[in-house]
Amino acid sequence: MPVVDVINIDNETVGQITLRDDIFAVEVKPHLMHEVVRMQLAKRRAGSASTKGRSEVRGGGRKPYRQKGTGRARAGTIRSPLARGGGVVFGPKPRDHGLKVPKKIRRAALRSALSDKLATAQLTVLEDFSLPEIKTKSFVEIMDRLDFGRTLIVIEADNGHLELSSRNVPTVKVIRSVGLNVFDVLKYDHLLLVKDCLAEIDRRLAP
């Protein structure tokens, strides 16, 4: 089983912890991570693009001009796609772009993402991340001491001071363990796990 150091907010090692090898040391499968990321991005699409067909645009109740004698092509309605302001041929309609991926695949992809972070030394366990008040300056000072760059911080439960202090920092994202996902793990350079969230991750991802 992999053993990693536990640090505090001053970037000092205060202990060690053993991680589950069936979650943090599995074979990395890029094709599974790719499939799940595609699903996540597809679900974010609004799918609200919409156009009107010839039966939906306004007007066209009568023939615009007589059938013969004008020298022009025959026309039965001004709603024709050939006319300006007419309907759109095969235009987009509101739709759901979501993809379906089995839960087993989603869990396996997340285990792969976590294992990849650990294997590349981009995963750190933090003993605690408590702030006495909501203050972005204090949060930034702590992140500067840790010096991880773009960081995803995973916490166990509601931590209002931390979440509110970090929301204006573009290089950091704080999520709760129930929302841990493949896209965010791969997007950020470093994964910072607050120690008390590991139990929930183990419960959620245990094979």
N, C-alpha and C positions, 0 to 999 in steps of 0.2 A: 504494500500500500504506500502511496506517495506521502511523504512527510514534508510539510512546509512551515516556514517561520511565521509567527504571529507578531505583528508590529503594532505600535501605538501611533497616535497622531503626531508624535515627534519623530517618527521614522526610526524608532528604536526597537530592537527585537526583545520581546517580553516572554516568549515561549515558542512552543511548536504544537502543531496539530496534525493528526493523521486524516487524510481524505480517503474516501471510498474509491478503490481502484475500478469498480464497475460503473463509476460516474465520471471520474476525473482522469482515468488512465486507460480509456478504451481506444480501439483503433479509430483514427480520424477518417471519416468518410465524406469527402467533399461533395459528392453527388447528392447526398441526403441534405446537407446544409444548403446547397443550391436550390433544391426543390422546395424547401421550407421558406427560404428567403423570397423566392418567386411568389409563393402563396401569400406571404405577409404583404409584399408590395402590391400584389393584385387586389387584396382586400382593402387597401387604402384608396384605391381609385374610386372617384365619385360615381362614374358611370352615368352622369347626368346630361351628357351631350344630346341634343335633340333638334331635329329639323322637321319641317312640315312637308308632307307629300302633296300631290296635286288635289287630293280629296279634302285636304285640311286648310289650304290657303284660302283667303277671302276672295270673293268675286267669281266671275266666270259663269254667271247664270245664263247669259245669252251668247249667241254666236257673235264674235267681234266684228265680222264683216261678211258680206255675202259669199257664197261658195264659188261663183264664177264671175269672170269679167273684170277682176281687179288686177290681174297679172301676178298676184301674190300666191304663195302656197296656201293650201286649204288649212283652215283653223276652226276648231269647234269650241275652243275655250281659251281665255287668257290665263288660265291656271296651268297650262301646259308647261312642262319643264323647259321647253324651248323658248318660252317667253320670259321677258324680264319680270321678276316678281312672282314667277310661277313656282310650282312645287319642285322639291328636290328629289332626284332619282336615287333610290337606295341610300338615303342619308341616314346618319346615326339616330338611334332611338335610345332612351334610357335603358340601361342594362346592368346586370350584376357581373363584374369581372372576376369575382372570387373563384379561387381554386380549392378543391378539397384534397386534403392530405390526411391519411390515417393518423390517429393519435400515437400509435406505435412508432411511426416514422418521425413525427415531430419530437418525441422524446429522444429517440436515437440521435437525431440531428443536434439537439441541444447538448446531449452528452458528448458528441463529437466536438462541438464548439468549445465546451469547457475543457476538454482534454487537450485541444489544440492550444488554448491559452496557457495551460499549465506546462505543456511540453516546450513552449517557446518563452517561458519565464515572463509571461505577461499577466500572471494571476497572483494576487497578494491577498492575504487574510489580515484584516484589521481587527484589533481587539474590541474597540468601541469608537463610535463617532457621535459623541454628544456635544451639542453646543448650548451654552447657557442662555443665549438670546438669538434672535433673528438678526444676523449681521453678515452681509456678504463679504465685507472686508476680512472678518475673522476666518470665514470659510476659505477665502482665497489664500490667506497666509498659511493655513494648514496644507492646502493643495500644493503650494510652492515648496513647503518642506518635504512633502512626499515626492514631488517631482516625477509624476507619472505621465505627464502630457494629457492627451485626450483620454478621459477616464469614465468608465461606467461603474457607479457605486451601487451595490445591491444591499438593501437593508431588510430587516425582518418585518417590521410593522410601522405604524404611523410614527414619523419623526418630523413633526412640523417645523421645528427650528432648522433642521438640516435641509429639508426639502425646499423651504422658502428662501433660505440663504443661498442656495445653489442655483435657483431657477434663472438668474440673469447671467450665469457664467456659461458661455457658449461651448466651452470645451469639456464640460462635465454634465453627466446626466445621472440622476438618482432615481432608481426604481425599487419597488418592493419585490421580494423573492417570488411572489405569486405571479408577477408580470415578467419574470426573466424570460428572454426570448433570443432566438438565434441571430436575428438581424442586429439587435443592439450589441450583443456580445462580439460580433464580427466587426461592427462599425467602429467601435472605440479601440484605441491602441492598448489600453490596460483595463483589466477587470479587477475591481477592488471589492472583495466580499467582507462585509462586516460579520464578525464571528457568529453572532446569534442567528444569522439567516441560513447557516449550513444545515441545520436540522430540517428546515422546510424543503431545501433543495434535495436532500437525501430522501425525504418522504415522497416528494413529487417525482423524482427521476429513478428511484430504485427499480431495477428490472423485475 
